Amino acid sequence: MTLLGVWQLQRYEHRSEINQRIDAAEAGEAAPLTSLLPAPEPANQVGPPPPADAGWAMVTATGQYDPAQEVLVRSRTVEGRVGVEVVTPLRLSDGTAVLIDRGWVPPAETGAADRPDAPAPPAGEVTVTGWVRPSERPDQVERRDGDLHTRRIDAATLAEHLPYPVYDGYLLLADQDPPVDEAFTLVPPRRENSWLNAGYAGQWWIFAGLVLFGYGWVARREAHRDHSGHTSGAGSSTASATVTA
């Protein structure tokens, strides 16, 4: 129980660090993409994973969207609603690209399998600012009606269907110039409920204290029993008086 309490305390510290990183990124200036994320090698289709300390960092990049390679990520929940997140590669000046999660839209009224009403990305040069996110678990990717369809944003899997190298991970869009279309709901950063882990840590340590207290209470009770199995003290005196009478 003590070790479980220590583990929950470590979870509290880890989640608190994530929240602090999100707050610091919101309050500070966005860094250039290339200063935090390693670029893909020319011989590789996908770059190295983002550093662990780059998670939820805010970066900026300038390039042109490639709507021909748009990705529809289905079964995504935002604000309690299930819909589609639209991911579009942003081609940079060096020929590489970074995946941009442009936001969430509701599913098509004609059915979840149909293409949602997602606005096309702006043409020409675009500057985006977004949160750095690592790739998610690999999932099946298929091309249908000109779009790529998947349920997870995994750069390595998507890179197999793209004609240029891409950065690993993706950017969760926070701002854009020109402005984001109002049809999109920007996916908010996910803050962790760290206090829940702090409460669990306290509970485990309370349980451990109760076990020690209970053990001491039982040991003391056993220590005061006489050989006949009666507890010594007032109870045993009353029993003696009864026998004498």
Summary of the structure (lengths in Angstrom):
residues: 245
radius of gyration: 29.5
end to end distance: 51.7
largest distance: 108.1
contacts: 705
relative contact order: 0.18
helix: 33%
strand: 27%
